[in-house]
């Protein structure tokens, strides 16, 4: 996905990943450097923090695994070739299950390496056991994802499984962090997750020190018995799931592939809608966004992370606290990132470019209609949050609305400047078309979020960051292939 299928980019990708991993050591040291000296036996607070961190990693791996299994069901398009080959199907799909578990675990190991290096440097070689814990939870996450997806398919059918699986992947990936933040807001009025994990209430409900719940934490500290037990459980669970579902996977996947192309029988024919060609194009883009099979899972997590700031706003709008100021940059950044994805789908991701080109509209009207769809979708999603801010501060609501509009327009403009015709199914590989556009979109969202936050606190500084972000956009336009 990251190389875009081009072999020449593999070396650059490896170098980039190594540099990224090296830079991750800085935040890793700041986050967990002080915990490197921990030794068994741990107190209850330390056990809770380590166990919660491991569970968070497991939920993220489970979310990614569910997404991977769902794509195997619906997006591979190679079932006819496999089922007509002279090999047994059970080993083939067993290998695919193993590949999913390996890919999820490998990515987790890559991201965990800087943190393990910091722990080993500060606390000794015993922290290398964390790698074993990551492998164990990766195996269990892959097994759980396979079981959940297949059971969903057989329970609610192929048409609903794709949607429900995407929602589950997004909720599982963000749910634990959001739940901790909501608990922190309700208990202490802050967004700090550690305030909940180290509270007296968490200690009161914590099990005894010899409970099985603490085995992952004990294994991370070098307990050989706990580590071997976790690895054995992970292997047994993945083996059981593979043996139980791989034999029936061919039939399940074939039904899923058929369901993606069969239209619903017995549906009533709808009357032809009259209107201008531009209106028809807007309706077509909105309909495609609603029907996009992967847009929900790719965008829902961004929206879910707005729930804690929204709750903090609801609790604080009658208070004079400045905590609500933090909500503005979160909303602005989310609007920019989501606009970039929607902009790519509408402007670049066109499966029938020849049909659209032959529409009785000039090219400028076509592009205008697509941009209007992106801005309309962003307006519908973020208008409720801006309206809620009116109860807290009219000034903050106005600044947030302006930030959302500018961030969305900037991200959409970047997609317009660097547009390259592609199919909508290539959404996951959109970053490979232009590295400059990818970084410009990220810096634009960050810049406008910082500008909006500073506009509420230090207006003079907001002017500086606004000019810097505008300069980034101007340089991006200057370097873009579409500036003519």
C-alpha positions in Angstrom: 0.0 0.0 0.0 2.8 2.4 0.9 4.8 1.8 -2.2 1.9 2.0 -4.6 3.0 -1.3 -6.2 6.2 0.3 -7.5 9.4 -1.6 -6.8 11.6 1.5 -7.1 10.0 2.9 -4.0 10.8 0.0 -1.7 14.3 1.3 -0.8 13.0 4.8 -0.1 10.2 3.3 2.0 12.6 1.2 4.1 14.8 4.3 4.7 11.8 6.4 5.5 10.5 3.8 8.0 13.9 3.6 9.7 14.1 7.4 10.0 10.5 7.5 11.3 11.4 4.8 13.9 14.4 6.7 15.0 12.4 9.9 15.5 9.8 8.0 17.5 12.5 7.4 20.2 12.1 11.0 21.3 8.3 10.9 22.2 8.9 7.3 23.5 11.5 8.6 26.0 9.1 11.4 27.1 6.2 9.0 27.6 7.6 5.9 29.2 11.2 6.7 30.0 10.3 7.2 33.7 8.8 3.7 33.8 12.0 1.8 32.7 13.1 1.3 36.3 10.0 -0.5 37.4 10.6 -4.0 38.8 8.3 -6.7 40.1 6.3 -6.8 42.3 4.4 -3.8 41.1 1.9 -1.8 43.0 -1.7 -1.6 41.9 -1.4 1.7 40.0 1.6 0.5 37.9 -0.3 -2.8 37.1 -3.3 -0.9 36.0 -1.4 1.5 33.7 0.7 -1.3 32.1 -2.4 -3.5 31.6 -4.4 -0.7 30.2 -1.6 0.2 27.7 -1.4 -3.4 26.6 -5.2 -3.6 26.2 -5.2 -0.4 24.2 -2.6 -1.9 21.8 -4.7 -5.0 21.5 -7.9 -3.1 20.6 -6.0 -1.2 17.9 -4.6 -4.4 16.5 -8.1 -6.0 16.6 -9.5 -3.0 14.7 -6.8 -3.4 12.0 -7.3 -7.1 11.8 -11.1 -6.8 11.3 -10.4 -4.3 8.5 -8.0 -6.8 6.9 -10.3 -9.8 7.1 -13.2 -7.8 5.7 -11.0 -6.8 2.7 -10.2 -10.4 2.1 -13.9 -11.1 1.9 -14.9 -8.3 -0.4 -11.9 -6.7 -2.1 -9.6 -9.5 -3.4 -11.5 -10.6 -6.5 -9.3 -13.7 -6.9 -11.7 -16.3 -5.6 -12.4 -17.8 -9.1 -8.7 -18.3 -9.7 -8.1 -19.9 -6.3 -11.1 -22.2 -6.4 -10.3 -23.4 -9.9 -6.7 -24.2 -8.9 -5.6 -27.8 -8.3 -4.9 -27.3 -4.6 -6.8 -27.9 -1.5 -8.7 -24.8 -0.4 -8.3 -25.3 3.4 -4.5 -24.7 3.4 -4.8 -21.7 1.0 -7.2 -19.9 3.4 -5.2 -21.0 6.4 -2.2 -19.2 4.8 -4.3 -16.1 4.3 -5.3 -16.2 8.0 -1.7 -16.6 9.0 -0.7 -13.7 6.7 -3.3 -11.4 8.3 -1.9 -12.2 11.8 1.7 -11.7 10.6 0.9 -8.4 9.0 -0.9 -7.0 12.1 1.8 -8.3 14.4 4.6 -7.0 12.3 3.2 -3.5 12.2 2.7 -3.6 16.0 6.3 -4.7 16.5 7.5 -1.9 14.3 5.7 0.7 16.3 6.7 -0.9 19.6 10.4 -1.0 18.8 11.2 2.6 19.9 9.4 2.2 23.2 11.1 -1.2 23.8 14.5 0.4 23.0 13.9 3.1 25.6 12.8 0.6 28.2 15.9 -1.6 27.5 18.2 1.3 27.6 16.8 2.5 31.0 15.9 -0.8 32.6 17.9 -3.6 31.1 17.4 -6.6 28.8 14.4 -7.9 30.7 12.2 -5.5 28.8 12.8 -7.4 25.6 9.9 -9.6 26.8 7.6 -6.8 25.6 8.2 -8.2 22.0 6.8 -11.5 23.1 3.7 -9.8 24.6 3.1 -7.9 21.3 3.3 -11.2 19.4 0.9 -12.9 21.8 -1.7 -10.1 21.6 -1.3 -9.9 17.8 -2.1 -13.6 17.5 -5.2 -13.3 19.7 -6.3 -10.1 17.9 -6.1 -11.8 14.5 -8.0 -14.8 15.8 -10.7 -12.7 17.3 -11.1 -10.6 14.1 -11.5 -13.8 11.9 -14.1 -15.2 14.3 -16.0 -12.0 14.6 -16.1 -11.3 10.8 -17.1 -14.9 9.9 -19.8 -15.0 12.6 -21.2 -11.6 11.5 -21.4 -12.9 7.9 -23.2 -16.0 8.9 -25.5 -14.1 11.3 -26.6 -11.0 9.4 -25.6 -11.9 5.8 -23.0 -10.5 3.4 -24.8 -7.2 2.6 -24.8 -6.0 6.2 -21.5 -7.5 7.3 -19.3 -5.0 5.4 -21.0 -2.0 7.0 -21.2 -3.5 10.5 -17.6 -4.7 10.4 -16.4 -1.3 9.4 -18.3 0.3 12.3 -17.0 -2.3 14.7 -13.4 -1.7 13.5 -13.7 2.0 14.1 -15.5 1.7 17.4 -13.0 -0.9 18.7 -10.0 1.1 17.6 -11.1 4.3 19.3 -13.5 3.1 21.9 -11.1 2.3 24.8 -9.3 5.6 24.5 -12.6 7.5 24.2 -14.1 5.6 27.1 -11.1 6.6 29.3 -11.3 10.2 28.3 -15.1 10.3 28.9 -14.5 8.8 32.4 -11.8 11.4 33.0 -14.1 14.2 32.0 -17.0 13.0 34.1 -14.8 12.4 37.2 -12.2 15.2 37.1 -13.2 17.5 34.2 -10.0 16.9 32.2 -9.0 14.8 29.2 -6.2 13.0 31.0 -6.6 9.2 30.8 -4.0 8.7 33.6 -6.3 10.6 36.0 -8.7 7.7 35.7 -6.2 4.9 35.8 -4.5 6.2 38.9 -7.6 7.2 40.8 -8.7 5.6 44.0 -11.8 4.2 42.3 -9.7 2.2 39.8 -7.6 0.8 42.7 -10.8 -0.2 44.6 -12.2 -2.2 41.7 -8.8 -3.7 40.7 -8.5 -7.5 41.3 -5.9 -9.1 43.5 -2.3 -9.1 42.5 -2.2 -12.8 41.6 -5.1 -12.4 39.1 -4.8 -13.6 35.5 -5.7 -10.1 34.4 -2.2 -8.9 35.4 -0.4 -11.7 33.4 0.3 -9.4 30.4 1.9 -6.8 32.7 4.0 -9.4 34.5 5.0 -10.9 31.1 6.1 -7.5 29.9 8.4 -7.2 33.0 10.1 -10.5 32.1 8.1 -13.1 33.9 8.9 -16.2 31.8 6.0 -18.3 33.0 3.4 -15.6 32.2 5.0 -14.8 28.8 5.1 -18.5 27.7 1.5 -18.9 28.8 0.4 -15.8 26.7 2.2 -17.1 23.6 0.8 -20.6 24.0 -2.8 -19.1 24.4 -2.3 -17.0 21.3 -1.1 -19.8 19.2 -3.8 -22.2 20.4 -6.5 -19.6 19.8 -5.3 -18.8 16.3 -4.9 -22.5 15.4 -8.4 -23.3 16.7 -10.0 -20.4 14.7 -8.0 -21.3 11.6 -9.0 -25.0 11.8 -12.6 -24.1 12.5 -13.2 -21.5 9.8 -10.7 -22.1 7.0 -12.6 -25.1 5.6 -15.8 -23.0 5.2 -14.0 -19.8 4.2 -14.3 -20.5 0.4 -18.1 -20.7 0.5 -18.3 -17.7 2.8 -16.0 -15.6 0.6 -17.7 -16.7 -2.6 -21.1 -15.6 -1.2 -19.6 -12.3 -0.2 -18.2 -11.6 -3.7 -21.6 -12.5 -5.2 -23.4 -10.2 -2.8 -21.3 -7.2 -3.9 -22.5 -7.4 -7.6 -26.1 -8.7 -7.3 -28.6 -6.0 -7.1 -31.6 -6.2 -4.8 -34.5 -8.0 -6.5 -38.0 -6.6 -6.4 -36.9 -3.0 -6.0 -39.2 -0.5 -7.5 -38.2 1.6 -10.4 -37.7 5.3 -9.6 -39.0 8.0 -11.8 -36.4 10.1 -13.7 -35.5 13.2 -11.7 -35.5 16.5 -13.6 -33.1 19.3 -12.9 -29.9 21.0 -14.1 -26.9 18.9 -15.1 -24.9 20.4 -12.2 -27.6 19.3 -9.7 -27.5 15.8 -11.2 -23.7 15.7 -10.8 -24.0 16.8 -7.1 -26.6 14.2 -6.5 -24.4 11.5 -8.1 -21.4 12.5 -6.0 -23.4 12.4 -2.8 -24.9 9.1 -3.7 -21.4 7.6 -4.4 -20.1 8.9 -1.0 -23.0 7.3 0.7 -22.4 4.0 -1.1 -18.6 4.0 -0.8 -17.8 0.6 0.8 -14.7 1.7 2.8 -15.3 5.4 3.5 -17.1 4.8 6.7 -14.3 2.9 8.4 -11.7 5.4 7.1 -13.6 8.4 8.4 -15.6 7.3 11.4 -12.7 7.1 13.7 -11.8 10.7 13.1 -15.4 11.7 14.0 -15.4 9.4 17.1 -12.4 11.3 18.6 -14.6 14.4 18.6 -16.9 12.9 21.2 -14.7 13.6 24.3 -14.2 17.3 23.3 -17.9 17.6 22.7 -18.6 16.1 26.1 -16.1 18.5 27.7 -17.8 21.4 25.9 -21.2 20.2 27.2 -19.9 20.1 30.8 -18.0 23.4 30.6 -20.1 25.8 28.5 -21.5 27.4 31.7 -18.1 27.5 33.3 -15.5 30.2 32.8 -12.8 27.6 32.4 -10.5 27.9 29.4 -10.7 24.1 28.8 -13.1 24.6 25.9 -10.5 26.4 23.9 -8.9 23.0 23.3 -12.0 21.9 21.4 -11.5 24.4 18.5 -8.1 23.0 17.2 -9.4 19.4 17.4 -12.5 20.3 15.3 -10.5 22.3 12.8 -7.9 19.5 12.3 -10.6 16.9 12.0 -12.3 19.0 9.3 -9.1 19.4 7.3 -8.2 15.7 7.4 -11.7 14.5 6.5 -12.0 17.1 3.7 -8.8 15.7 2.2 -10.3 12.2 2.0 -13.6 13.3 0.7 -11.9 15.6 -1.8 -9.8 12.8 -3.2 -12.9 10.6 -3.6 -14.9 13.2 -5.4 -12.2 15.0 -7.5 -9.7 12.1 -8.2 -11.6 8.9 -7.5 -13.8 8.7 -10.6 -14.7 5.2 -11.9 -16.4 6.6 -15.0 -14.4 9.7 -16.1 -15.5 9.4 -19.8 -19.1 9.5 -18.8 -18.7 12.6 -16.6 -16.6 14.3 -19.3 -19.4 13.9 -21.8 -21.9 15.7 -19.5 -23.3 18.9 -20.9 -21.2 21.0 -18.5 -17.9 22.9 -19.0 -15.0 21.5 -16.9 -15.1 24.4 -14.5 -18.7 23.5 -13.6 -17.8 19.9 -13.1 -15.1 20.7 -10.7 -17.3 23.3 -8.9 -20.0 20.7 -8.4 -17.5 18.2 -6.9 -16.1 20.9 -4.5 -19.6 21.9 -3.5 -20.3 18.3 -2.5 -17.2 18.1 -0.3 -18.0 21.4 1.5 -21.6 20.4 1.9 -20.7 17.1 3.6 -18.2 18.9 5.9 -20.9 21.5 6.8 -23.5 18.8 7.6 -21.0 16.9 9.9 -19.5 19.9 11.8 -22.4 22.3 11.9 -23.8 20.7 15.1 -20.5 21.1 17.0 -20.2 24.8 15.9 -23.8 25.4 17.0 -23.1 23.8 20.4 -20.2 26.3 20.8 -22.6 29.1 20.5 -23.8 28.3 24.0 -20.2 28.6 25.3 -18.9 31.6 23.4 -20.0 33.4 20.3 -16.4 34.4 19.5 -15.2 30.8 19.7 -18.1 29.5 17.6 -17.2 32.1 14.9 -13.5 31.3 15.0 -14.2 27.6 14.9 -16.6 27.9 11.9 -14.0 30.0 10.1 -11.3 27.5 10.9 -13.4 24.6 9.6 -14.2 26.4 6.4 -10.6 27.4 5.7 -9.1 24.0 6.6 -11.7 22.2 4.5 -11.1 24.6 1.5 -7.3 24.2 1.8 -7.4 20.4 1.9 -9.8 20.3 -1.0 -7.7 22.8 -3.0 -4.6 20.6 -2.5 -6.4 17.6 -3.8 -7.5 19.8 -6.8 -4.0 21.0 -7.6 -2.5 17.5 -7.4 -5.4 15.6 -8.9 -4.5 12.4 -10.8 -7.3 10.3 -12.2 -7.7 7.0 -10.3 -10.4 4.6 -9.3 -12.2 4.9 -6.0 -10.9 1.5 -4.9 -7.4 3.0 -4.7 -8.4 5.3 -1.8 -6.0 3.6 0.5 -3.1 4.3 -1.9 -3.9 8.0 -2.5 -0.8 9.1 -0.5 1.5 7.5 -3.0 0.4 9.7 -5.9 2.2 12.8 -4.4 4.3 12.9 -1.3 4.2 16.7 -1.5 0.4 16.8 -1.5 0.3 14.4 1.5 2.6 16.5 3.6 1.0 19.8 2.5 -2.4 18.5 3.5 -1.1 17.5 6.9 0.7 20.7 7.6 -2.2 22.7 6.4 -4.6 21.0 8.8 -2.1 21.4 11.7 -1.4 25.1 10.8 -5.1 26.1 10.6 -5.8 24.3 13.9 -3.0 26.1 15.6 -4.2 29.4 14.1 -7.7 28.9 15.4 -6.5 28.0 18.9 -4.1 31.0 19.0 -6.9 33.3 17.7 -8.7 32.6 21.0 -5.7 33.0 23.2 -3.1 35.1 21.5 -4.5 36.9 18.4 -1.1 38.3 17.4 0.5 34.9 17.4 -2.5 33.6 15.3 -1.6 36.2 12.6 1.9 34.7 12.4 0.8 31.1 12.2 -1.9 32.1 9.7 0.6 33.7 7.4 2.9 30.7 7.8 0.2 28.3 6.8 -0.8 30.5 3.9 2.8 30.5 2.8 2.8 26.7 2.8 -0.3 26.7 0.7 1.2 29.2 -1.7 4.4 27.1 -2.1 2.3 24.0 -2.6 0.3 25.7 -5.4 3.6 26.9 -6.9 5.0 23.4 -7.0 1.7 21.8 -8.1 1.3 20.5 -11.7 -2.1 22.2 -12.0 -1.1 25.8 -11.3 -1.4 26.7 -14.9 
